[in-house]
Amino acid sequence: MEATIISWMFNEGDMVKEDDSVVEIATDKVDSDVPTPVSGKIVKILKQKDEVAKIGEAIAIMEVAGAGETVAEQPQEPKSHNEVKTEIPAPTQEDIKELEKPLAAAATQEFSGDLYLSPLVKNIAQQENISETELKSIKGSGLEGRITKEDILVYVSNRSATPQAVAAPAPTPQAVVSAPVAQSAPVSAPVQIGEGDEIIQMDRVRKIIADAMVNSKRTSPHVTSFIETDVTNVVKWRTKHKDIFEKREGEKLTYMPIFVKAIVKAIQDFPLINVSVDGDKIIKKKNINIGMATALPDGNLIVPVIKNADQLSLSGLAKAINDLAYRARNKKLRPEDTQGATYTISNVGGFGNLMGTPIIPQPQVAILAVGAIVKKPAVLETKDGDVIAIRNLMFMSHSYDHRVVDGSLGGMFLKHVHDYLQNWDLNTEI
């Protein structure tokens, strides 16, 4: 819905060629370069570094040779550059002022460094002409009491609905009495910094993750169900096929495509897990797009999406997963690679953890965490009686939104994933 300008690669007055990357932007998912679709001259930059632009909002004015000309029916001699240039009307001051309106409004409001504001919140405050004093009166629901987008939009809505009183004369200093401010939300206790402590400023991605996690816990009442699964057949099958697959395809065969396959089958059994919530409406998704939580080298997290996972074979899933994981870790994901997930899986076992309680990525309603595969003694039922054998066991934890997913649905879904993995067919083709 919006993007933050990270940097411009050209200045006003520079000439650019078609497909030149002119600006780097950051969304809540991924950073990317934006190329120009045409050649021309950058007349004016409307959105500066750290400013936020909405979809469809102008960020720069370009002078494009031949813009607005109609195609002649009869072939004509090509015109020289100078001839074409003289036919292009330069943008008038009125044109520039019209496009600069949001920027001009924003430039009238400055904030001190005493109050942390994200670029988006600052942009809204500037456009709505909200003073720093007003901002300090808003009780933020974000990390450490920070003001989130939702907080300031609620404030703007209430502010516009409340009749503005006629301004009274400023009281004399003797008449000013400070009243205690009502606390509408808990405020984090101040952190005591000791000698030798290191202060690490959160980067932009970590701030986004922090806000998203807090928002999810505030939005969805989380319930987590657990199950232990015997994945011995899965381990045997992968051991048998991994070398053959790597030799044939030139790629690794991990456990993830098997887990995704089981999740897809369970979603087909219980399609009400594959939904989103919009107010009092439940949106049942047609496509099954599986998000795959991926740890990045810098310690942050991103969730690339396997689109239409139900239409991919095991081999296709393996290739899609390897491709997304590689591009995620090398910062080569496109914005569309992180959009549209309807259900998410997180492999906490990759860090040696037995289980976890994952947080739901909004607006999805469920997420599955798979733990480490560990050899343990287990009781097996045979025709000759119960025996104890060494098996490969794995915990799975399923967090779901209790507004729309009850324990029966969340539990049965998890049991079906368990059954598909525990009864994995050793003759499955790859």
N, C-alpha and C positions, 0 to 999 in steps of 0.2 A: 504493500500500500504506500510505502514511502522509502526514501533512501537518504543517507547522509553523505554529503560531499567530503571525500577524503583529500583529494588534491586535483588541481588542474594541471594538465601536461602542456598546455599552451596558454599564451597571454592574449589580452585584447589586442587586436590588430594583426595577429598572426594568421598566416594562410595555412589551411589544412587540406589534406587530400581525402578523398572518399576512403572509408574504412580505417582512417587513422584513429587510434585511441586518444580521445581528447580529455576525458575526465575519469577519475577512479571514484567509485561509489561504494558504500557499505550498507547492506540491508541487515535485518535481524538474523539472517542466515549465513550470508557469504559476501565476500568482497569481490568486485569485478570491475573491469574496464568497460567504458561505453564508447563505441566507435561512432564516428559521424557517417550518416548514410550518403552524404554528398560532399563535394569539394566546395570550398569557399573561404571566406574571411570571417574571423570571430570579431564581431563589432562590439559586443558588450557581454560581460559575464554577469548574470543576475543572481546566481547562488554561489556564495563564497565558501571557503573551507569551513567544515563543521556545521554548515547550515543544512536544513532538512527540506527536501523537495517531495511533494506528493506526485502520484502517478498522473501524467498528463500536464504537469506544471512546467512552464518554461524555465530553463536554467541558463540559457544563453541566447543571444541574437546573432544569427549568421547572415552574411551577405553572400547570396548564392548566384553565380553567373547563370543567366537564362531562366531564373525562377519566374513562374507565372506566364511564360510565353506559350502560345498555342502552336501545335505542330502544323506546319503549312501542308496543304494538299499537294502542291507542286514542289519538286526538289529545288532548292536554292543553293547559291554559292555560300559556303561557310563564311561567317563573319569573323573578323579579327577580334582578338581579345579586347582591344580598346573600344571597338564599335559596340560590342556586347555590353561592356562595362558602363558605357555612357547611357545605355537604355535602362539600366537597373536603377529604380528610384531608391535613394538612400533612406533609411528609416528616419522618420520625423521625430522631433522631440516628444510629440504626443504619443507616438507608438512606443517609444522607450519608456515614458512615464507610466503608460498603461501596464506594460509588462513588469515594471519595477515596483508596482503598488505594494505587494506583500513585503518586498525587501525594504522599501522606504518606511513602512509601518514598523518593521522590526528594528530599523536602525535608530528609532527614537527612544528605545528603552535599553538601558544598560544595567547590569547586575554586578554586585560586588562578589568577591570570592568567598564570602562568608557562607553562602548557601549553594550546595551542590545541585545543579540542574542538568539533566541530560539535554542534548541538542534539541530533541523533540519537544520536551516540556518547555524549554526556554523559547522555542519558536512559537508555541501556543501562547505563552505568557506575553510575548512581545506583540503578537497580532491582536490579542484581546486587551492590550494595554493594562495588564495586571502589574501593579507595583511590587517592589521587593517586600514592602511591609505586608501586603496582602498575601504574598507567597509564604512568608514566615508564619502566617496564621493558619495555613493549610496543614493538617496533620497527615503526613505521608504514610502510605501503607507499604512502601517499598523497603528495601534493605536499609537498616539503621534509620528508619523513619523518612527515607527519601520520597519525594513527590513523584508519583508515577503518572503516566498518561491518563489512566482512569481517574486518578485523584483530581487532576486539574480540569478534566472535562466535566466532572461532577460539580466542581466549584464554579466553572463558567456557566453551567446550566442553572444552578441555584442563584448565581449572581444576576443572570439576565431575568430570572423569574421574580426577583425581589425588587420592589419599587425603590428607586434611589431617592434618599432623603435630600432635602435642600441643604446645601453646605452652610454650616453655621460659622460664625466668626471664630477664629482660633482663640482658645482660652489663653489667659495669661499663665506664665510659668507657675504662679502660686496656686492656680486652679487645677493643674494637671494632677490626676490621681491614678496611679497604676493599679489595674485590677488583675487578679490572677486569671490566666488563660485556661479555659476548660480543656482537659485532656480527653480527647475522643478516641485515641488509639495509644497503645503502649509504646513507650519510647525506649530504645535500647540504652542500657546503662553505659556511661562513659567508660572507655577502655583505658586502663592504666598502662602507660608505656614505661617499661623499666629500662635501666641502663643496659645497653647492648642489644636491645630489641631492634629488629629491622622493620621498617615500614615499606610495604610493597603496594604500590598503587595498582588497583584493578585495571586491566586493559579493557577495551571496548567490548570485546566478545564476552569476557567474564562478567561484566556488568549486565549484559543482555541475558546471559544464562541465569545469573542471580535473580533478576527481576522475573524471568519466566518461571523459575522454580517456586518462588514465593507466590506468584500469581496463580499457579496451578494448585498449590495447596490451599489457597484461599478460595478458589473456584470450585474444586471437586473434593467431596468427602472421600478420602482414599480408604479402601479396604484391600488387604493383601492376603491371598490364599497361597499355601505352600503344598508341594508334593515332591516325593522322592521317586525318581524314575530309573529303572534298570535299562541302561543304554548299551548293554553288552553287544547286542546284535548290530547296533549302529557302529560301534567301535570296530567290530570284526569286518563289517562291510566296507568301511572307509579304508582300513588297513589293506584289504584285498584290492581296492580299486585306485588308491591315491597315486601309486607309481605309474600305472597304466594311463590314468587321466593326465598326469603331468607330461608324460612322454607324448601323448596324442595331441593335447591342447596347448602344452607349454605353460600351464597354469597350475597353481596349487589347488588341491581339493580339501577344503576345511569342513568342519562340522556345520557351519552356518547355513549352507544351502539345505541340509537335511532338516535343521530346526525350522527354517522358513517354510519348507514343504509341509511339515506337520502343522504349523500355524495356519497356513492357507487352507488345508483340509478342515481344520477345526472351525475356521471362520465360515466356510461353506456349510458346516453343520449348524452353526449358531451365528447367523448374519447380523443379529442385533448387538454383537460385539463390534461390528464394523460400522459404527455410527458416530455422529457428532451431535452436540446439544446447541440449539439456538433458542435461547429464552425458554419457552415452554414447548418447543417443538424438537422432535428427534429426527435428525436427517440420516436416513439409511443410505449408505454409500453403495453405489453400483460397482465401482472398481475396488480391487483389493491391492492397495499400495502399501508395502511394508517398509517402515522406517528402520534404519539400522544404526543404533548409537555407536559412534566411532570416536575413540580417543585420538587427539591430535598431539604431535610432538611437543607443542608448547604447553600441554596440560589442559587445554580447553577441550570442549566436546562439540561435535556436530553430528547431525542425523541425516545422511543422504537417504534417498528413497528409491526402492526397487518398484518401478511402476508396473502395474498389471502382473503381479507376481503369480497369479493363478494361471496365467497363460504361458509360463516358462517351464521348461523341463528342468531336471536336476542340473544338467550340463549348462543350460541357459542361466539358471540361478547362480551357479558357481561363477560363471563369467561376469555376470552383472555385479555380483557382490565384490569380486576381486577388483573390477574396474572402479567401482565407487569408492572402495576403501583406499585404493592407490591414489586416486585423484583428490580424495579428502585430505590425505596426509601430505600431499604435495601442493595443496592450495590451488587445484585446478578445477574445482567444481563450478558448474554454472548455477545461476540462481534457481533454474527450474529443477535442478538435481536435488534440491532440499525442500521442495514444495509438494503438497498433496498427499502426505502420508495419512493412512487411515488406521493403522495399527503399528506398534513399534516393538522391537526386540532389543534387549541389551545383554551383552555377554559379559557378566561380571566374573565368570570363571576364567577369563583370559588373564586376570590379575591374581589368580589363585584363591578367589573367594568362593565359599560354598554356596552362599545365597545373598540376596539383597532385597531391599524394599524400594523398587524404582518409583519415580515420580512421573505421573502421566503427562505427556506432551499435549498441551491444549491445541486444538479443540477435540482431540481424540478422547476416548473414554477408557482405554486400557493399555497396558504395557506388560510384557513378559520379560523377566530376567532369568537367564540360565546360568547355573553355577559351574564350578569345576567338576570334571569327571574324575572320580576317585575309586580305586579298587577297594572293596570292602567285603567281608563275609556276609552272605545273605542266605535266608532260608528259601529253598526252592521246593515246590510241590511236584512230585513225580508219581508215576503209577505204582512205584514200589514204596512210596511214603516220602516224608519230608527229609531233605538233605541240606547240609550247609555247603555252600560253594563260594568261590571268589568271583565277584561280579563287578562290573563297572556301573557305579551309581552316580546320579546327578540330581541335585535339588533344582526345582523351578519355583519361582515366585511370581504370582500374577496380581498386579495392582489394578484396580478398576474403580470407576466413578460410581459411587453408591447412589447417586441421584437417579441413574437410569439402569445400572447393572446391579441386580440383587445377588446375594450369595449363591443362590441356586444356579443362575446363569454363569456367573464368574467361575464358580467351582466346577460346573459341568464342562465348560470350555477348557479349563485347565486339565481336567481328567481326560478329555479327548486328545489333547496334545500329548499327554502322557501315554495314552494307549497307542497312538500312532508310532511313537518313538520306541516304546517297549516291545511292540510287535513288528518292528521293522523287518521287512522281507529281505532275506539275504540274497535273493535272486533279482533284486531291483536293478534295472538297467541304468547305465549312466551314459 
